């Protein structure tokens, strides 16, 4: 690893311990999240497609000082990659690994405006999927539980459809080959050993 972002540990004091502390905090809050009130975590470390560390937040004023120092006390969401972009769409598209335009197109097709609360809910559903933690979504009728899961499933489908680096075909071929070997070919040889 020779890129600029891989060398930050040589220039930023306590980079590893600061990031690890934040990740542990995020993990502990991930298992205790409650969206019934507005008192939920709003600062998360996110990796962009180039594996560069980014910071998803709602208000830079509430970001802890040690995290601000990682970004040289400059709000990363004001960087050039965010100009003319909606912050939550940009960060979630990185996280889920789909293009910004495809994410925005899906929102338009569903006639849906991505709110801060819904963005954080999507973030948590995705983190739960990645960590394989169980998820229970509770709420009154009509608050959007089903839509959240349907929309998230649509985002995952976009990942499968549009990600050229993610090829499902080798896994399908491997599973079919294994099934053919164990269920078809072996049976043929057992019945006709002279082939």
Phi and psi in degrees as GROMACS dihedral restraints (atoms count N, CA, C in turn):
[ dihedral_restraints ]
;  ai    aj    ak    al  type     phi  dphi    fc
    3     4     5     6     1  -120.5    20    10
    4     5     6     7     1    -2.7    20    10
    6     7     8     9     1   -65.9    20    10
    7     8     9    10     1   165.4    20    10
    9    10    11    12     1   -54.6    20    10
   10    11    12    13     1   -47.2    20    10
   12    13    14    15     1   -71.7    20    10
   13    14    15    16     1   -20.3    20    10
   15    16    17    18     1   -80.6    20    10
   16    17    18    19     1   -13.5    20    10
   18    19    20    21     1   -99.3    20    10
   19    20    21    22     1     4.3    20    10
   21    22    23    24     1   -63.0    20    10
   22    23    24    25     1   -28.9    20    10
   24    25    26    27     1   -64.8    20    10
   25    26    27    28     1   -16.2    20    10
   27    28    29    30     1   -85.4    20    10
   28    29    30    31     1   -18.0    20    10
   30    31    32    33     1  -114.8    20    10
   31    32    33    34     1   -20.8    20    10
   33    34    35    36     1  -108.9    20    10
   34    35    36    37     1   118.7    20    10
   36    37    38    39     1   -64.8    20    10
   37    38    39    40     1   134.4    20    10
   39    40    41    42     1    60.7    20    10
   40    41    42    43     1    29.8    20    10
   42    43    44    45     1   -56.5    20    10
   43    44    45    46     1   -52.8    20    10
   45    46    47    48     1   -61.6    20    10
   46    47    48    49     1   -46.0    20    10
   48    49    50    51     1   -69.4    20    10
   49    50    51    52     1   -34.4    20    10
   51    52    53    54     1   -66.9    20    10
   52    53    54    55     1   -45.2    20    10
   54    55    56    57     1   -66.2    20    10
   55    56    57    58     1   -43.3    20    10
   57    58    59    60     1   -63.2    20    10
   58    59    60    61     1   -41.6    20    10
   60    61    62    63     1   -59.7    20    10
   61    62    63    64     1   -44.0    20    10
   63    64    65    66     1   -65.5    20    10
   64    65    66    67     1   -40.9    20    10
   66    67    68    69     1   -65.3    20    10
   67    68    69    70     1   -38.3    20    10
   69    70    71    72     1   -66.6    20    10
   70    71    72    73     1   -42.1    20    10
   72    73    74    75     1   -60.7    20    10
   73    74    75    76     1   -45.4    20    10
   75    76    77    78     1   -61.3    20    10
   76    77    78    79     1   -42.6    20    10
   78    79    80    81     1   -64.8    20    10
   79    80    81    82     1   -42.6    20    10
   81    82    83    84     1   -66.3    20    10
   82    83    84    85     1   -36.2    20    10
   84    85    86    87     1   -77.2    20    10
   85    86    87    88     1   -24.1    20    10
   87    88    89    90     1   -62.6    20    10
   88    89    90    91     1   -35.8    20    10
   90    91    92    93     1   -84.7    20    10
   91    92    93    94     1    -6.1    20    10
   93    94    95    96     1  -121.1    20    10
   94    95    96    97     1    13.7    20    10
   96    97    98    99     1   -64.8    20    10
   97    98    99   100     1   140.0    20    10
   99   100   101   102     1  -141.8    20    10
  100   101   102   103     1   114.8    20    10
  102   103   104   105     1   -94.9    20    10
  103   104   105   106     1    10.5    20    10
  105   106   107   108     1   -70.4    20    10
  106   107   108   109     1   -23.9    20    10
  108   109   110   111     1  -120.0    20    10
  109   110   111   112     1   174.5    20    10
  111   112   113   114     1   -88.3    20    10
  112   113   114   115     1     9.2    20    10
  114   115   116   117     1   -96.4    20    10
  115   116   117   118     1    67.1    20    10
  117   118   119   120     1  -126.7    20    10
  118   119   120   121     1   158.1    20    10
  120   121   122   123     1   -57.9    20    10
  121   122   123   124     1   137.4    20    10
  123   124   125   126     1  -129.6    20    10
  124   125   126   127     1    17.7    20    10
  126   127   128   129     1  -126.5    20    10
  127   128   129   130     1   120.0    20    10
  129   130   131   132     1  -138.9    20    10
  130   131   132   133     1   142.5    20    10
  132   133   134   135     1   -83.6    20    10
  133   134   135   136     1   133.6    20    10
  135   136   137   138     1  -132.8    20    10
  136   137   138   139     1   143.4    20    10
  138   139   140   141     1   -99.5    20    10
  139   140   141   142     1   135.2    20    10
  141   142   143   144     1   -84.1    20    10
  142   143   144   145     1   177.7    20    10
  144   145   146   147     1   -60.0    20    10
  145   146   147   148     1   -20.8    20    10
  147   148   149   150     1   -94.8    20    10
  148   149   150   151     1    13.6    20    10
  150   151   152   153     1    61.9    20    10
  151   152   153   154     1    32.6    20    10
  153   154   155   156     1   -94.3    20    10
  154   155   156   157     1   139.3    20    10
  156   157   158   159     1   -73.3    20    10
  157   158   159   160     1   130.3    20    10
  159   160   161   162     1  -126.1    20    10
  160   161   162   163     1   168.2    20    10
  162   163   164   165     1  -125.2    20    10
  163   164   165   166     1   117.0    20    10
  165   166   167   168     1   -91.6    20    10
  166   167   168   169     1   125.9    20    10
  168   169   170   171     1  -154.3    20    10
  169   170   171   172     1   166.5    20    10
  171   172   173   174     1   -98.3    20    10
  172   173   174   175     1   -30.1    20    10
  174   175   176   177     1  -152.4    20    10
  175   176   177   178     1   116.5    20    10
  177   178   179   180     1   -61.8    20    10
  178   179   180   181     1   -23.7    20    10
  180   181   182   183     1   -65.5    20    10
  181   182   183   184     1   -25.0    20    10
  183   184   185   186     1   -96.6    20    10
  184   185   186   187     1     1.1    20    10
  186   187   188   189     1   -74.7    20    10
  187   188   189   190     1   131.2    20    10
  189   190   191   192     1   -57.2    20    10
  190   191   192   193     1   147.9    20    10
  192   193   194   195     1   -58.9    20    10
  193   194   195   196     1   -38.1    20    10
  195   196   197   198     1   -64.8    20    10
  196   197   198   199     1   -33.5    20    10
  198   199   200   201     1   -72.6    20    10
  199   200   201   202     1   -38.6    20    10
  201   202   203   204     1   -59.6    20    10
  202   203   204   205     1   -38.4    20    10
  204   205   206   207     1   -64.9    20    10
  205   206   207   208     1   -31.0    20    10
  207   208   209   210     1   -59.7    20    10
  208   209   210   211     1   -30.8    20    10
  210   211   212   213     1  -107.0    20    10
  211   212   213   214     1    23.7    20    10
  213   214   215   216     1    54.6    20    10
  214   215   216   217     1    39.2    20    10
  216   217   218   219     1    55.5    20    10
  217   218   219   220     1    25.6    20    10
  219   220   221   222     1  -118.3    20    10
  220   221   222   223     1   130.3    20    10
  222   223   224   225     1   -65.3    20    10
  223   224   225   226     1   113.1    20    10
  225   226   227   228     1   -64.9    20    10
  226   227   228   229     1   -22.5    20    10
  228   229   230   231     1   -76.4    20    10
  229   230   231   232     1    -1.1    20    10
  231   232   233   234     1  -101.4    20    10
  232   233   234   235     1     8.2    20    10
  234   235   236   237     1   -72.9    20    10
  235   236   237   238     1   170.2    20    10
  237   238   239   240     1   -61.7    20    10
  238   239   240   241     1   -30.1    20    10
  240   241   242   243     1   -71.2    20    10
  241   242   243   244     1   -10.7    20    10
  243   244   245   246     1  -103.1    20    10
  244   245   246   247     1    -4.8    20    10
  246   247   248   249     1   -62.8    20    10
  247   248   249   250     1   124.7    20    10
  249   250   251   252     1    73.4    20    10
  250   251   252   253     1    11.6    20    10
  252   253   254   255     1  -117.5    20    10
  253   254   255   256     1   154.3    20    10
  255   256   257   258     1   -87.7    20    10
  256   257   258   259     1   124.0    20    10
  258   259   260   261     1   -56.6    20    10
  259   260   261   262     1   -47.9    20    10
  261   262   263   264     1   -68.1    20    10
  262   263   264   265     1   -36.0    20    10
  264   265   266   267     1   -64.8    20    10
  265   266   267   268     1   -43.5    20    10
  267   268   269   270     1   -60.8    20    10
  268   269   270   271     1   -49.5    20    10
  270   271   272   273     1   -67.0    20    10
  271   272   273   274     1   -42.2    20    10
  273   274   275   276     1   -67.8    20    10
  274   275   276   277     1   -35.2    20    10
  276   277   278   279     1   -65.6    20    10
  277   278   279   280     1   -36.0    20    10
  279   280   281   282     1   -63.3    20    10
  280   281   282   283     1   -49.0    20    10
  282   283   284   285     1   -62.1    20    10
  283   284   285   286     1   -44.2    20    10
  285   286   287   288     1   -86.9    20    10
  286   287   288   289     1   -12.0    20    10
  288   289   290   291     1    70.0    20    10
  289   290   291   292     1    51.0    20    10
  291   292   293   294     1  -130.3    20    10
  292   293   294   295     1   163.6    20    10
  294   295   296   297     1   -73.1    20    10
  295   296   297   298     1   151.9    20    10
  297   298   299   300     1   -57.5    20    10
  298   299   300   301     1   -44.5    20    10
  300   301   302   303     1   -64.9    20    10
  301   302   303   304     1   -39.0    20    10
  303   304   305   306     1   -66.0    20    10
  304   305   306   307     1   -39.9    20    10
  306   307   308   309     1   -62.1    20    10
  307   308   309   310     1   -48.1    20    10
  309   310   311   312     1   -63.8    20    10
  310   311   312   313     1   -38.4    20    10
  312   313   314   315     1   -62.5    20    10
  313   314   315   316     1   -42.0    20    10
  315   316   317   318     1   -62.6    20    10
  316   317   318   319     1   -40.9    20    10
  318   319   320   321     1   -60.5    20    10
  319   320   321   322     1   -45.5    20    10
  321   322   323   324     1   -63.1    20    10
  322   323   324   325     1   -42.5    20    10
  324   325   326   327     1   -61.6    20    10
  325   326   327   328     1   -32.9    20    10
  327   328   329   330     1   -91.0    20    10
  328   329   330   331     1     1.3    20    10
  330   331   332   333     1    50.7    20    10
  331   332   333   334     1    50.5    20    10
  333   334   335   336     1  -124.6    20    10
  334   335   336   337     1   137.6    20    10
  336   337   338   339     1  -103.1    20    10
  337   338   339   340     1   123.9    20    10
  339   340   341   342     1   -75.6    20    10
  340   341   342   343     1   112.9    20    10
  342   343   344   345     1   -90.5    20    10
  343   344   345   346     1   164.5    20    10
  345   346   347   348     1   -59.1    20    10
  346   347   348   349     1   -46.4    20    10
  348   349   350   351     1   -60.5    20    10
  349   350   351   352     1   -45.6    20    10
  351   352   353   354     1   -66.5    20    10
  352   353   354   355     1   -37.1    20    10
  354   355   356   357     1   -61.6    20    10
  355   356   357   358     1   -44.5    20    10
  357   358   359   360     1   -67.6    20    10
  358   359   360   361     1   -33.4    20    10
  360   361   362   363     1   -65.4    20    10
  361   362   363   364     1   -43.9    20    10
  363   364   365   366     1   -59.7    20    10
  364   365   366   367     1   -43.1    20    10
  366   367   368   369     1   -57.3    20    10
  367   368   369   370     1   -46.6    20    10
  369   370   371   372     1   -69.2    20    10
  370   371   372   373     1   -39.2    20    10
  372   373   374   375     1   -61.0    20    10
  373   374   375   376     1   -43.3    20    10
  375   376   377   378     1   -66.2    20    10
  376   377   378   379     1   -42.8    20    10
  378   379   380   381     1   -62.3    20    10
  379   380   381   382     1   -39.1    20    10
  381   382   383   384     1   -62.9    20    10
  382   383   384   385     1   -40.8    20    10
  384   385   386   387     1   -62.7    20    10
  385   386   387   388     1   -45.7    20    10
  387   388   389   390     1   -64.3    20    10
  388   389   390   391     1   -38.2    20    10
  390   391   392   393     1   -89.4    20    10
  391   392   393   394     1    -3.2    20    10
  393   394   395   396     1    58.8    20    10
  394   395   396   397     1    32.0    20    10
  396   397   398   399     1   -84.8    20    10
  397   398   399   400     1   143.6    20    10
  399   400   401   402     1   -65.0    20    10
  400   401   402   403     1   155.5    20    10
  402   403   404   405     1  -135.6    20    10
  403   404   405   406     1   127.4    20    10
  405   406   407   408     1  -119.5    20    10
  406   407   408   409     1   124.5    20    10
  408   409   410   411     1  -109.1    20    10
  409   410   411   412     1   117.4    20    10
  411   412   413   414     1  -114.6    20    10
  412   413   414   415     1   153.8    20    10
  414   415   416   417     1   165.1    20    10
  415   416   417   418     1   165.6    20    10
  417   418   419   420     1   -66.3    20    10
  418   419   420   421     1   163.0    20    10
  420   421   422   423     1   -60.7    20    10
  421   422   423   424     1   133.3    20    10
  423   424   425   426     1    85.2    20    10
  424   425   426   427     1    10.8    20    10
  426   427   428   429     1   -89.4    20    10
  427   428   429   430     1    -6.4    20    10
  429   430   431   432     1   107.8    20    10
  430   431   432   433     1    18.2    20    10
  432   433   434   435     1   -63.3    20    10
  433   434   435   436     1   -49.5    20    10
  435   436   437   438     1   -66.7    20    10
  436   437   438   439     1   -42.4    20    10
  438   439   440   441     1   -61.6    20    10
  439   440   441   442     1   -39.7    20    10
  441   442   443   444     1   -55.6    20    10
  442   443   444   445     1   -49.4    20    10
  444   445   446   447     1   -70.6    20    10
  445   446   447   448     1   -40.0    20    10
  447   448   449   450     1   -63.7    20    10
  448   449   450   451     1   -43.0    20    10
  450   451   452   453     1   -66.1    20    10
  451   452   453   454     1   -42.0    20    10
  453   454   455   456     1   -61.9    20    10
  454   455   456   457     1   -42.0    20    10
  456   457   458   459     1   -61.6    20    10
  457   458   459   460     1   -38.4    20    10
  459   460   461   462     1   -63.5    20    10
  460   461   462   463     1   -38.6    20    10
  462   463   464   465     1   -64.6    20    10
  463   464   465   466     1   -42.6    20    10
  465   466   467   468     1   -64.7    20    10
  466   467   468   469     1   -37.7    20    10
  468   469   470   471     1   -62.7    20    10
  469   470   471   472     1   -38.6    20    10
  471   472   473   474     1   -62.1    20    10
  472   473   474   475     1   -36.6    20    10
  474   475   476   477     1   -60.3    20    10
  475   476   477   478     1   -47.0    20    10
  477   478   479   480     1   -66.8    20    10
  478   479   480   481     1   -37.2    20    10
  480   481   482   483     1   -74.5    20    10
  481   482   483   484     1   -40.9    20    10
  483   484   485   486     1  -104.3    20    10
  484   485   486   487     1   -13.9    20    10
  486   487   488   489     1   -82.6    20    10
  487   488   489   490     1   107.6    20    10
  489   490   491   492     1   -73.0    20    10
  490   491   492   493     1   -24.8    20    10
  492   493   494   495     1   -78.9    20    10
  493   494   495   496     1   -28.0    20    10
  495   496   497   498     1   -90.8    20    10
  496   497   498   499     1   106.7    20    10
  498   499   500   501     1  -109.6    20    10
  499   500   501   502     1   117.3    20    10
  501   502   503   504     1   -78.9    20    10
  502   503   504   505     1   -24.1    20    10
  504   505   506   507     1   -54.3    20    10
  505   506   507   508     1   -45.8    20    10
  507   508   509   510     1   -58.8    20    10
  508   509   510   511     1   -37.0    20    10
  510   511   512   513     1   -67.7    20    10
  511   512   513   514     1   -41.3    20    10
  513   514   515   516     1   -65.1    20    10
  514   515   516   517     1   -45.7    20    10
  516   517   518   519     1   -61.8    20    10
  517   518   519   520     1   -42.7    20    10
  519   520   521   522     1   -62.0    20    10
  520   521   522   523     1   -44.7    20    10
  522   523   524   525     1   -66.5    20    10
  523   524   525   526     1   -41.0    20    10
  525   526   527   528     1   -65.6    20    10
  526   527   528   529     1   -42.0    20    10
  528   529   530   531     1   -62.1    20    10
  529   530   531   532     1   -42.8    20    10
  531   532   533   534     1   -63.5    20    10
  532   533   534   535     1   -42.7    20    10
  534   535   536   537     1   -64.6    20    10
  535   536   537   538     1   -44.6    20    10
  537   538   539   540     1   -59.9    20    10
  538   539   540   541     1   -43.4    20    10
  540   541   542   543     1   -63.3    20    10
  541   542   543   544     1   -48.7    20    10
  543   544   545   546     1   -79.4    20    10
  544   545   546   547     1   -27.7    20    10
  546   547   548   549     1  -109.0    20    10
  547   548   549   550     1   -21.9    20    10
  549   550   551   552     1  -116.9    20    10
  550   551   552   553     1   -59.1    20    10
  552   553   554   555     1   -63.5    20    10
  553   554   555   556     1   -45.2    20    10
  555   556   557   558     1   -61.4    20    10
  556   557   558   559     1   -40.2    20    10
  558   559   560   561     1   -63.4    20    10
  559   560   561   562     1   -38.1    20    10
  561   562   563   564     1   -64.0    20    10
  562   563   564   565     1   -45.9    20    10
  564   565   566   567     1   -67.7    20    10
  565   566   567   568     1   -33.2    20    10
  567   568   569   570     1   -68.0    20    10
  568   569   570   571     1   -34.5    20    10
  570   571   572   573     1   -81.5    20    10
  571   572   573   574     1   -31.9    20    10
  573   574   575   576     1  -131.4    20    10
  574   575   576   577     1    79.5    20    10
  576   577   578   579     1   -65.1    20    10
  577   578   579   580     1   -16.8    20    10
  579   580   581   582     1   -86.7    20    10
  580   581   582   583     1     1.9    20    10
